[in-house]
């Protein structure tokens, strides 16, 4: 087991160098080697997943000591094994698709090298047992994936890559600050050390001192993990990075790297702040904002990959809502005694984790489908790719499976996870209503949303689901239903029947897409097993009865979202976004947070403000020094200030000048001498001082002094040895 975990993490990172060297000589061998490495990694991860199913314990089983002083630590449990396997599977499918996608690209060697490096780093994040290990692999993952965004080195790519790197670096530094604070107040970074198994509460619940520092540490780490996850308002890199990154890389950026950020947020919620009401409220608010903002951005986008990227922001919001609800509904020992009929945070935990899995697999299929379109016509604007899907049933099937899955349509996987999250909101509303009628509870003793606010959150959830259906309908209709306005372009699209992707790519896309309805059609066999496997990670309680996913009560939420989606599509998309038979971008550049706030603040306002402050402080110091010299430390005038030389040279000149006067009156009477010894001695002193300074500062003089000191020390030791 130890060897397998190390293999999953370090074999891809080692193979990255071999891949690069191999590619310098033979590109086909390099491609096969990369596919072999990702396939073997998937096999190892799958074996670990099977082993985790047999053993539900989470203990540190691998330790690599002396890495930067603290060593690396890995652990395995159901959730880690599951997501390690999903990550390896997605990498394998993306690598198979990359062979055809990159056939005419430059810098393929660099791409494959960083593809494998990022795979190992991502697996290291998911198998980590402490924040130190998480941070190391998290930063490696951020830096290596930067090369995906900047791959084609165009102007827009470099700008998007700069945004991505800025968010990653700033988030990483803030996260590191939080780790320092956390270690200072607790003395540990191991996840399990933050949880008291007996009381069922996190360390924060009974921390007597350092609570403020503990909270600040958690907020700093939330900033770092949230930046990678794409949570509002740090989501700005996703809509910029995905359109310019290669499609296989976009599938991994959206499907897996954002989940690495979510992994950190899950750790914070389930270990550091387990049972903390304020933390649950914070995550819930962030989730609602992210969910709504991402859906609105996706609705107004007319770029295929940008729409999918904004959709990722929205789906991360759905997951955060589930995570927030899991924190609010956590009751130690189960919720039955506190809230009759409640299963505690079970629904929220299962829903948020399953939606993480669903979103990863859905975006794998959708981004690779977008990659098929781009590698054929090298365009992404809906007006340019309009009608491309005509006569392409396989591509139609692949995209439709992803669209139905992410839309939460019944019998597809996304419906299951969204239903669980929605039902957790409904359950919490019932709990709050009950608590509001319990007179023994003093409102100041607990911090919860009111029933009215929670109903607003529920409607935000349903409306965001409706917006998801609307923008996915927009994409599907534009690509597969409508025809291009240019008949010549449409004819060129129709001529690609059966030629738009090879068999290997078709295999990768078909397998990825087919998983989605299988998971949705068999929720108790597939989805429940995945949830059972991973729910202990977030300390949920065992489900005694199976959930009736397709009951009328559960179908009601999906029906409301579907109705909203249809209404939004026909009213907003067809009537407002389509003008003169063309899709119009209604999201004005003034509403871009990066250009409106972040870049001006970081590149103009902050440098100007701090530069002004520094100039003020610099002038202030000079002014204080001048003021002190003229008042308290005022210079005293010398009675006879020397124009040049020193008192010693002046005294010597006076003596020699006196002797010169005597000589002129006696010996040198006929030829008196008039030498200005004061100036002469002063010049001699200046020359001697400059030469001495040059010698003292020279390396030769330093070496000479070192040798003298060394000889003196040896002599001293020799004399002491004798006596």
C-alpha positions in Angstrom: 0.0 0.0 0.0 2.8 2.4 0.9 4.6 1.8 -2.4 1.4 2.2 -4.4 0.6 5.6 -2.9 4.2 6.8 -3.6 3.9 5.4 -7.1 0.7 7.3 -7.8 2.3 10.5 -6.7 5.9 10.3 -7.8 5.9 8.0 -10.9 4.1 10.6 -13.1 6.5 13.4 -11.8 9.5 11.3 -12.6 8.1 10.1 -15.9 7.6 13.8 -16.9 11.4 14.2 -17.4 11.6 10.9 -19.3 8.8 12.0 -21.5 10.5 15.3 -22.3 13.8 13.6 -23.2 12.0 10.9 -25.3 10.1 13.5 -27.2 13.3 15.1 -28.4 14.0 12.0 -30.4 10.6 10.3 -31.2 7.2 12.0 -30.7 5.2 8.8 -31.2 7.1 7.0 -28.5 6.6 10.0 -26.2 2.8 10.0 -26.8 2.6 6.2 -26.1 4.8 6.7 -23.0 2.5 9.4 -21.6 -0.6 7.3 -22.3 1.1 4.3 -20.6 2.1 6.4 -17.5 -1.4 7.9 -17.0 -3.0 4.4 -17.6 -0.7 2.8 -15.1 -1.4 5.6 -12.6 -5.1 5.0 -13.1 -4.7 1.3 -12.5 -2.7 1.9 -9.3 -5.3 4.5 -8.0 -8.2 2.1 -8.8 -6.5 -0.6 -6.8 -6.1 1.8 -3.9 -9.8 2.6 -4.2 -10.8 -1.0 -4.0 -8.6 -1.5 -1.0 -10.2 1.5 0.7 -13.6 0.0 0.2 -12.5 -3.0 2.2 -11.0 -0.9 5.0 -12.8 2.2 6.2 -10.0 3.5 8.4 -8.0 6.6 7.7 -4.5 6.4 9.2 -1.2 7.8 8.1 0.4 5.0 6.3 3.2 6.8 4.4 5.8 9.1 5.8 8.7 10.6 3.8 10.9 12.3 6.5 13.2 15.3 6.2 11.5 17.0 3.3 12.0 20.7 4.2 12.3 19.7 7.8 8.8 18.4 8.5 8.5 15.6 6.0 5.6 14.5 3.7 2.7 12.5 5.0 0.0 10.7 3.1 -3.1 8.8 4.1 -5.9 6.9 2.4 -9.6 6.7 3.1 -12.7 6.3 1.0 -13.0 9.9 -0.2 -9.3 10.3 -1.0 -9.1 7.0 -2.8 -12.3 7.9 -4.8 -11.0 11.3 -5.9 -7.5 10.0 -6.6 -9.1 7.5 -8.9 -11.3 10.1 -10.6 -8.3 12.3 -11.2 -6.2 9.5 -12.7 -9.1 8.5 -14.9 -9.6 12.0 -16.2 -5.9 12.3 -16.9 -5.9 9.1 -18.8 -8.9 10.1 -21.0 -7.4 13.6 -21.6 -4.0 12.1 -22.5 -5.7 9.8 -25.1 -7.5 12.8 -26.6 -4.3 14.9 -26.5 -2.6 12.8 -29.2 -5.0 14.0 -31.9 -5.7 17.4 -30.4 -2.1 18.4 -30.4 -1.2 16.9 -33.7 -0.5 20.4 -35.2 0.6 22.2 -32.0 4.0 23.5 -31.2 5.7 22.8 -27.8 4.1 19.4 -27.3 7.1 18.2 -25.4 6.6 20.9 -22.8 2.8 20.2 -22.6 3.3 16.5 -21.9 6.0 17.2 -19.3 3.8 19.5 -17.4 0.8 17.3 -17.9 2.5 14.5 -16.0 4.0 16.8 -13.4 0.6 18.2 -12.6 -0.9 14.7 -12.3 1.6 13.7 -9.6 1.1 17.0 -7.7 -2.7 16.7 -7.8 -2.6 13.2 -6.5 -0.2 14.4 -3.8 -2.9 17.0 -2.7 -5.7 14.4 -2.5 -3.6 11.9 -0.6 -2.1 14.4 1.8 -2.5 13.9 5.6 -1.5 17.4 6.8 -1.5 21.0 5.7 2.2 21.0 5.1 2.0 18.2 2.5 -1.1 19.8 1.0 0.6 23.1 0.6 3.8 21.7 -1.1 1.9 19.8 -3.7 -0.8 22.5 -4.1 1.9 25.0 -5.1 3.6 22.6 -7.4 0.2 22.0 -9.0 -0.4 25.7 -9.5 2.9 26.4 -11.0 3.0 23.5 -13.4 -0.6 24.0 -14.6 0.3 27.7 -15.4 2.1 26.3 -18.5 -1.2 24.9 -19.8 -2.8 28.4 -19.8 0.2 30.0 -21.5 0.8 27.1 -23.9 0.3 28.8 -27.3 2.1 32.0 -26.0 -0.3 34.4 -27.7 -1.0 37.8 -26.2 -4.4 36.8 -24.7 -3.0 33.6 -23.5 -0.1 35.3 -21.7 -2.5 37.8 -20.1 -4.8 35.0 -18.9 -1.8 33.1 -17.6 -0.6 36.1 -15.7 -4.1 36.4 -14.1 -4.0 32.7 -13.2 -0.5 32.9 -11.8 -1.3 36.1 -9.8 -4.3 34.5 -8.2 -2.4 31.3 -7.5 0.7 33.0 -6.0 -1.3 35.5 -3.9 -3.6 32.7 -2.7 -0.6 30.5 -1.9 1.1 33.2 0.1 -2.0 33.9 2.1 -2.6 30.2 2.6 1.0 29.9 3.9 0.4 32.7 6.3 -2.6 30.8 7.6 -0.6 27.6 8.0 2.0 29.5 10.1 -0.6 31.0 12.3 -2.3 27.6 12.7 0.9 25.8 13.6 1.8 28.6 16.1 -1.5 28.2 18.0 -2.0 24.4 17.8 1.5 23.0 17.4 0.3 20.6 14.7 -0.7 20.5 11.0 -2.2 17.0 10.9 -5.9 16.9 9.9 -6.9 14.3 12.5 -5.2 16.2 15.3 -7.8 19.0 14.9 -10.7 16.6 15.7 -11.7 15.3 19.1 -13.2 11.9 18.3 -14.8 11.7 21.8 -16.7 14.9 21.8 -17.4 15.1 18.1 -16.3 18.7 17.9 -13.2 20.2 16.3 -10.3 21.7 18.2 -11.9 25.2 17.7 -14.8 24.2 19.9 -12.8 23.8 23.0 -9.8 26.0 22.3 -9.4 28.2 25.4 -6.7 30.6 24.0 -5.8 31.7 20.5 -9.3 31.5 19.1 -8.9 34.8 17.2 -5.6 33.5 15.7 -7.2 30.2 14.9 -10.0 31.9 13.1 -7.7 34.2 11.1 -5.6 31.1 10.2 -8.8 29.4 8.9 -9.8 32.5 6.9 -6.3 32.8 5.3 -6.4 29.2 4.2 -10.0 29.6 2.9 -8.7 32.5 0.8 -6.0 30.2 -0.7 -8.2 27.2 -1.3 -11.1 29.3 -2.5 -8.9 31.0 -5.1 -8.0 27.6 -6.7 -11.6 26.4 -6.4 -12.9 29.5 -8.3 -15.1 30.7 -5.5 -16.5 34.3 -5.7 -14.9 36.8 -5.7 -11.6 35.0 -6.7 -13.2 33.3 -9.7 -11.7 35.7 -12.2 -9.1 33.3 -13.6 -11.6 30.7 -14.7 -13.4 32.6 -17.5 -10.0 33.9 -18.7 -7.9 30.8 -18.6 -10.3 28.2 -20.1 -10.9 29.8 -23.5 -7.1 30.1 -24.2 -5.9 26.8 -22.6 -5.9 23.6 -24.8 -9.2 21.7 -24.4 -7.7 18.6 -22.6 -6.0 21.0 -20.1 -9.3 22.9 -19.7 -11.1 19.6 -18.8 -8.5 19.1 -16.1 -8.4 22.7 -14.9 -12.2 22.7 -14.5 -12.8 19.1 -13.5 -10.0 18.4 -11.1 -7.8 21.4 -10.2 -10.8 23.3 -8.8 -11.6 20.2 -6.7 -8.2 20.4 -5.2 -9.3 23.7 -3.8 -12.5 22.2 -2.7 -10.6 19.5 -1.0 -8.9 22.1 1.2 -12.3 23.8 2.0 -13.7 20.4 3.0 -10.8 19.9 5.4 -11.4 23.3 7.0 -15.1 22.6 7.3 -14.9 19.0 8.6 -11.8 19.2 10.8 -10.9 22.7 11.9 -14.4 24.2 12.2 -16.6 21.2 12.6 -19.8 22.2 14.3 -19.0 25.9 14.1 -22.2 27.8 13.0 -20.5 31.0 11.8 -18.2 29.0 9.5 -21.1 27.2 8.0 -22.9 30.5 7.4 -19.8 31.9 5.7 -19.4 29.0 3.4 -23.1 29.1 2.6 -23.0 32.8 1.7 -19.9 32.3 -0.5 -21.6 29.3 -2.2 -24.8 31.3 -3.0 -22.8 34.2 -4.5 -20.6 31.9 -6.5 -23.5 29.9 -7.7 -25.5 32.9 -8.9 -22.6 34.9 -10.4 -21.3 32.0 -12.3 -24.7 31.1 -13.8 -25.3 34.7 -14.9 -21.8 34.9 -16.5 -22.4 31.7 -18.4 -25.8 32.8 -19.6 -24.5 36.0 -21.2 -21.4 34.4 -22.7 -21.2 33.7 -26.5 -17.9 31.8 -26.4 -18.2 28.0 -26.0 -15.3 27.4 -23.6 -15.9 30.6 -21.7 -19.5 29.5 -21.1 -18.3 26.2 -19.8 -15.8 27.9 -17.6 -18.4 30.2 -16.1 -20.5 27.2 -15.6 -17.7 25.7 -13.6 -17.8 28.7 -11.3 -21.6 28.2 -10.8 -21.2 24.5 -10.1 -18.5 25.2 -7.5 -21.1 27.4 -5.9 -23.6 24.5 -5.8 -20.9 22.4 -4.0 -20.1 25.2 -1.6 -23.8 25.5 -0.7 -23.8 21.8 0.1 -20.6 22.2 2.2 -22.1 25.1 4.1 -25.3 23.2 4.8 -23.2 20.2 6.0 -21.6 22.5 8.6 -25.0 24.0 9.7 -26.7 20.7 10.0 -23.9 19.0 11.9 -25.1 17.6 15.3 -22.6 15.5 17.3 -24.0 12.1 17.9 -26.6 12.4 15.2 -29.5 14.8 14.7 -32.3 12.6 15.9 -32.3 13.8 19.5 -32.1 17.4 18.5 -34.3 17.4 15.5 -36.7 14.4 15.2 -36.6 12.9 11.8 -33.3 14.6 10.9 -30.3 12.7 9.7 -28.0 15.5 10.6 -25.8 16.7 7.8 -26.1 13.4 5.8 -28.0 14.8 2.9 -25.7 17.8 2.5 -22.5 15.8 2.8 -23.6 13.2 0.3 -24.9 15.9 -2.1 -21.8 18.1 -2.0 -19.4 15.1 -2.5 -21.5 13.6 -5.3 -21.8 16.9 -7.0 -18.0 17.2 -6.9 -17.7 13.8 -8.7 -20.5 14.7 -11.1 -19.1 18.0 -12.1 -15.6 16.5 -12.7 -16.9 13.8 -15.0 -19.4 16.1 -16.8 -16.8 18.8 -17.5 -14.4 16.1 -18.8 -17.0 15.2 -21.5 -18.1 18.7 -22.3 -14.6 20.3 -22.6 -13.3 17.4 -24.8 -16.4 17.9 -27.0 -15.5 21.6 -27.2 -12.0 20.5 -28.1 -13.3 18.4 -31.0 -15.0 21.5 -32.4 -11.9 23.7 -31.9 -9.4 21.3 -33.4 -11.5 21.2 -36.6 -12.3 24.9 -37.1 -10.1 26.7 -34.6 -13.0 28.9 -33.4 -15.2 29.1 -30.3 -17.6 31.9 -30.9 -21.2 30.6 -31.1 -21.8 32.6 -34.3 -18.7 30.9 -35.9 -19.4 27.3 -34.7 -23.1 27.5 -35.3 -24.3 24.3 -37.0 -21.1 22.4 -36.6 -22.9 19.4 -35.0 -25.3 18.8 -37.9 -24.9 15.2 -39.1 -22.6 14.2 -36.2 -24.6 11.9 -34.0 -21.7 10.7 -31.8 -20.6 14.3 -31.0 -24.3 15.1 -30.4 -24.6 12.2 -28.0 -21.5 13.2 -26.1 -22.4 16.8 -25.7 -26.1 16.0 -24.9 -25.1 13.7 -22.1 -23.0 16.4 -20.5 -25.7 19.0 -21.0 -28.4 16.9 -19.4 -26.1 15.9 -16.6 -25.1 19.4 -15.6 -28.6 20.6 -16.0 -29.9 18.3 -13.3 -32.3 16.5 -15.5 -33.9 13.4 -13.9 -32.2 10.1 -14.8 -28.8 11.8 -15.2 -26.1 12.0 -12.5 -26.4 15.8 -11.8 -30.0 15.4 -10.8 -29.1 13.1 -7.9 -26.5 15.4 -6.3 -28.6 18.6 -6.8 -31.6 16.9 -5.3 -29.6 15.9 -2.2 -28.3 19.5 -1.7 -31.8 21.0 -2.3 -33.3 18.6 0.3 -30.7 19.6 2.8 -31.8 23.2 2.4 -35.4 22.2 2.9 -34.4 20.2 6.0 -32.5 23.1 7.5 -35.5 25.4 6.9 -37.7 23.0 8.9 -35.0 22.9 11.7 -34.8 26.7 11.9 -38.6 26.9 12.0 -38.7 24.5 14.9 -35.9 26.3 16.8 -37.7 29.6 16.4 -40.6 28.2 18.3 -38.5 26.8 21.2 -38.6 29.5 23.9 -35.6 27.9 25.7 -33.3 29.0 23.0 -32.0 32.5 23.3 -31.5 34.1 19.9 -28.1 35.5 20.9 -26.7 32.1 21.7 -26.9 30.8 18.2 -26.2 32.3 14.8 -28.5 31.1 12.1 -30.3 32.4 9.0 -33.9 33.2 9.5 -36.5 31.1 7.7 -37.2 33.9 5.2 -33.5 34.2 4.2 -33.3 30.4 3.8 -36.3 30.4 1.5 -34.4 33.1 -0.5 -31.4 30.8 -0.6 -33.6 27.9 -1.8 -35.0 30.0 -4.6 -31.5 31.2 -5.6 -30.6 27.5 -5.8 -33.6 26.7 -8.0 -33.1 29.7 -10.2 -29.4 29.0 -10.7 -30.4 25.5 -11.7 -32.8 27.0 -14.2 -30.1 29.3 -15.6 -27.9 26.2 -16.0 -30.6 24.6 -18.2 -30.9 27.9 -20.2 -27.2 28.4 -21.0 -26.7 24.7 -21.8 -29.8 24.8 -24.1 -28.3 27.9 -25.8 -25.1 25.9 -26.5 -26.8 22.8 -27.7 -29.2 24.6 -30.0 -26.5 26.8 -31.5 -24.2 23.8 -32.3 -26.6 21.0 -33.1 -30.0 22.4 -34.0 -29.4 25.7 -35.8 -27.5 26.1 -39.1 -24.7 28.5 -39.8 -25.8 31.8 -41.4 -23.1 31.3 -44.1 -24.1 28.4 -46.4 -20.5 27.9 -47.5 -19.3 27.4 -43.9 -22.2 25.1 -43.2 -21.3 23.0 -46.2 -17.7 22.7 -44.9 -19.1 21.6 -41.6 -21.3 18.9 -43.2 -18.3 17.7 -45.2 -16.6 16.6 -41.9 -19.0 13.8 -41.3 -17.0 10.9 -39.9 -13.8 12.8 -40.2 -13.9 15.2 -37.2 -12.1 12.8 -34.7 -10.2 9.5 -34.8 -11.2 6.3 -33.0 -9.0 6.9 -30.0 -10.5 10.3 -29.3 -14.0 8.9 -30.0 -13.3 6.1 -27.4 -12.1 8.6 -24.8 -15.1 10.9 -25.3 -17.7 8.2 -25.5 -16.6 6.4 -22.3 -16.5 9.7 -20.5 -20.0 10.7 -21.6 -21.6 7.2 -21.1 -20.7 7.3 -17.4 -23.1 10.2 -16.8 -26.4 8.5 -17.7 -25.2 5.2 -16.1 -24.7 7.0 -12.8 -28.1 8.7 -13.1 -30.1 5.6 -14.2 -28.6 3.5 -11.4 -28.3 5.9 -8.4 -28.6 3.3 -5.7 -26.0 1.0 -7.3 -23.5 3.7 -8.3 -24.2 7.0 -6.6 -25.1 5.6 -3.2 -22.0 3.4 -3.2 -19.8 6.4 -3.9 -21.5 8.4 -1.2 -21.2 5.6 1.3 -17.5 5.3 0.5 -16.7 9.0 1.1 -19.2 10.4 3.6 -17.1 9.5 6.7 -14.5 12.0 5.5 -16.9 14.7 6.4 -18.2 12.9 9.5 -21.7 12.2 8.3 -23.9 9.5 9.8 -24.9 6.2 8.2 -28.1 6.3 6.1 -30.5 3.6 7.3 -33.1 3.9 4.5 -32.5 4.5 0.8 -33.5 7.9 -0.6 -36.4 7.9 -3.0 -34.7 10.1 -5.6 -37.6 10.0 -8.1 -40.4 10.7 -5.7 -42.8 13.5 -6.6 -41.4 15.6 -3.8 -37.9 15.4 -5.1 -38.9 15.7 -8.7 -40.7 19.0 -7.8 -37.4 20.9 -7.4 -36.1 19.7 -10.8 -39.4 20.6 -12.4 -39.2 24.1 -11.1 -35.7 24.6 -12.3 -36.6 23.2 -15.7 -39.6 25.6 -16.0 -37.3 28.5 -15.1 -34.7 27.4 -17.6 -37.2 27.2 -20.4 -38.6 30.7 -19.6 -35.2 32.2 -19.3 -34.0 30.7 -22.6 -37.0 32.0 -24.7 -37.2 35.4 -23.0 -33.6 36.3 -22.4 -31.6 34.3 -24.9 -33.9 34.2 -27.9 -35.4 37.7 -27.5 -32.5 39.7 -26.0 -29.2 37.9 -26.8 -30.1 37.0 -30.4 -30.1 40.1 -32.6 -30.4 39.9 -36.4 -29.9 36.2 -36.2 -26.6 36.6 -34.4 -25.7 35.9 -30.7 -24.7 39.2 -29.0 -22.4 39.5 -26.0 -24.6 41.4 -23.5 -22.0 41.2 -20.7 -20.2 44.5 -21.0 -16.5 44.8 -20.2 -17.3 47.3 -17.4 -18.8 44.4 -15.4 -15.5 42.5 -15.6 -14.2 42.3 -12.0 -10.6 41.8 -13.1 -10.5 44.9 -15.3 -12.8 46.9 -13.1 -11.3 46.2 -9.7 -8.4 43.8 -9.4 -5.9 45.1 -12.1 -6.5 48.8 -11.2 -6.1 48.1 -7.5 -3.0 45.9 -7.8 -1.3 47.6 -10.6 -2.2 51.3 -10.2 -3.9 52.2 -6.9 -1.8 50.3 -4.5 1.6 51.2 -6.0 0.6 54.8 -6.1 -0.7 54.9 -2.6 2.2 53.0 -1.1 4.7 55.0 -3.2 3.2 58.2 -1.9 3.4 56.9 1.7 7.0 55.9 1.2 7.9 59.3 -0.2 6.2 61.0 2.8 8.0 58.7 5.3 11.3 59.3 3.5 10.9 63.1 3.6 9.6 62.9 7.2 12.8 61.2 8.3 15.0 63.8 6.6 12.9 66.6 8.1 13.2 65.1 11.6 16.9 64.8 11.3 17.3 68.3 10.1 15.0 69.6 12.9 17.0 67.7 15.5 20.3 69.0 14.2 19.1 72.5 14.4 17.5 72.2 17.8 18.4 69.5 20.2 21.6 68.3 18.5 22.6 71.7 17.1 26.1 71.7 15.7 28.6 73.8 17.7 31.0 76.0 15.8 34.7 75.3 16.2 36.7 78.3 17.5 39.2 77.7 14.7 37.8 75.4 12.1 40.5 74.0 9.9 40.2 74.5 6.1 41.9 71.2 5.4 43.9 68.4 7.1 43.6 67.3 10.7 44.7 68.8 14.0 47.8 66.5 13.9 48.9 67.7 10.4 48.2 71.3 11.4 50.3 71.0 14.6 53.1 69.3 12.6 52.9 72.0 10.0 53.2 74.7 12.7 56.3 73.0 14.2 58.0 72.6 10.8 56.9 76.2 9.8 58.5 77.5 12.9 61.8 75.7 12.1 61.5 77.1 8.6 61.4 80.7 9.9 64.4 80.1 12.1 66.3 78.6 9.1 65.4 81.5 6.8 66.8 83.9 9.4 70.0 81.9 9.8 71.1 79.2 7.3 68.8 80.1 4.4 69.1 83.9 4.7 70.2 84.4 1.1 67.7 81.9 -0.3 64.7 81.8 2.1 62.2 78.9 1.6 58.5 79.5 1.5 56.8 76.1 1.7 53.2 75.8 2.9 53.7 72.7 5.1 50.0 73.0 6.3 48.8 72.2 2.8 51.6 69.7 2.1 51.0 67.6 5.2 47.2 67.7 4.6 47.7 66.4 1.0 50.1 63.7 2.3 47.5 62.6 4.9 44.7 62.4 2.3 46.8 60.3 0.0 47.8 58.0 2.8 44.2 57.6 4.0 42.9 56.8 0.5 45.6 54.2 0.0 45.0 52.6 3.4 41.3 52.4 2.7 41.8 50.8 -0.7 44.1 48.2 0.8 41.8 47.5 3.7 38.9 46.9 1.4 40.8 44.7 -1.0 40.3 40.9 -1.1 44.1 40.4 -0.9 44.3 42.3 2.3 41.3 40.3 3.7 43.0 37.0 2.7 46.2 38.2 4.3 44.4 39.0 7.5 42.7 35.6 7.4 46.0 33.9 7.0 47.5 35.9 9.8 44.6 35.0 12.0 44.8 31.4 11.0 48.5 31.2 11.7 47.9 32.9 15.1 45.2 30.4 16.0 47.4 27.5 15.0 50.3 29.0 16.9 48.1 29.4 20.0 46.9 25.8 19.7 50.5 24.6 19.3 51.6 26.6 22.4 48.7 25.4 24.4 49.4 21.8 23.4 53.0 22.1 24.5 52.1 23.6 27.9 
